[in-house]
Amino acid sequence: MDETEFWEIIDASREDAEGDPEEQADLLVERLTRLDPDSVLDYARHFEARYNRAYLWDLWGAAAVLFDGAGDEAFDSFRCWLIGQGREVYEGAVHDPDALAELLDDFDAEIDGDGEEIGFAADEAYERLTGAETPDLGIPMPGGEPLGTPFDLSDDDVLAARFPRLWERFGAG
């Protein structure tokens, strides 16, 4: 599976789920179980590489604006959800997290942003196909701290200054 095929699967599942992350996760599992186990592992490698690439302080800050705060688990789930939004939104956000203000049509913190199940879709599909757990993908995990310059994720003034467009559209106050 190449990168284009990976994003085609993501896009088709998101469109068919009409943006519902839980439905998208179910559709991803359904689509992935139509593939052979090696293709599912290829998909999982693509997903994991993008998940790790999004381990950035600025993306965490963007998530903090969208959720009015974001701990470790919320940020992990947000990164899965971000991948589920497709290549354009993902790449735009990784390049410039403040661009999420324009890239997201709308955002409901109760529904959107929680992509934990999207992150487990390949594991579930692989287990259904083989009866075994997903093997080690050979992709190193990122270090302890996200890339970039650390800042206080709970300081509204800092968030408003770093993400002015996102703050204006989705920020508290």
Residue pairs with C-beta under 8 A, 6 or more apart in sequence:
1 35
1 39
1 42
1 43
1 46
3 46
6 42
6 43
6 46
6 47
7 86
7 87
9 28
9 31
9 32
9 43
10 28
10 83
10 84
10 86
10 87
11 86
11 87
12 27
12 31
13 24
13 27
13 28
13 31
13 84
14 24
14 84
14 85
14 86
16 23
16 24
16 27
17 23
17 24
17 26
17 27
19 112
20 111
21 81
21 84
21 111
21 112
21 114
21 115
21 117
21 118
22 117
24 84
24 118
25 115
25 117
25 118
25 120
25 121
26 117
28 118
28 121
28 122
28 125
29 121
29 124
29 125
29 128
32 39
32 40
32 43
32 121
32 122
32 125
32 126
33 40
33 125
33 128
33 129
35 43
35 125
36 129
37 126
37 129
37 130
40 122
40 125
40 126
40 129
41 122
41 126
41 134
41 135
41 137
43 122
44 122
44 123
44 126
44 134
44 137
45 137
45 138
45 139
47 83
47 119
47 122
48 137
48 139
49 139
50 83
50 90
51 79
51 80
51 83
51 119
52 139
52 140
52 141
52 142
53 94
54 79
54 82
54 83
54 90
54 93
54 94
55 79
55 142
55 146
55 147
56 94
56 97
56 146
56 147
56 148
57 146
57 147
57 148
57 149
57 150
57 151
58 97
58 148
58 162
59 75
59 78
59 79
59 82
59 93
59 94
59 97
59 146
60 70
60 75
60 146
60 153
61 97
61 151
61 153
61 158
61 159
61 162
61 163
62 93
62 97
62 98
62 100
62 163
62 166
63 70
63 74
63 75
63 78
63 113
64 70
64 153
64 154
64 159
65 159
65 163
65 166
65 167
65 170
65 171
66 78
66 100
66 107
66 109
66 112
66 113
66 166
66 170
67 74
67 78
67 109
67 113
68 109
68 172
69 153
69 154
70 78
70 153
74 113
76 116
76 119
77 113
77 114
77 115
77 116
77 119
78 113
78 114
78 115
79 115
79 119
80 115
80 116
80 117
80 118
80 119
81 112
81 113
81 114
81 115
81 118
82 89
82 90
82 93
82 115
83 90
83 115
83 118
83 119
84 115
84 118
85 103
85 104
88 103
89 100
89 103
89 104
92 99
92 100
92 103
93 99
93 100
93 103
97 163
97 166
98 162
98 163
98 164
98 165
98 166
99 165
100 166
101 163
101 165
101 166
101 168
101 169
101 170
102 165
104 112
107 113
107 170
122 134
123 133
123 134
126 132
126 133
126 134
127 133
127 134
151 158
151 162
152 158
153 159
156 171
156 172
156 173
159 167
159 171
160 167
160 171
163 171
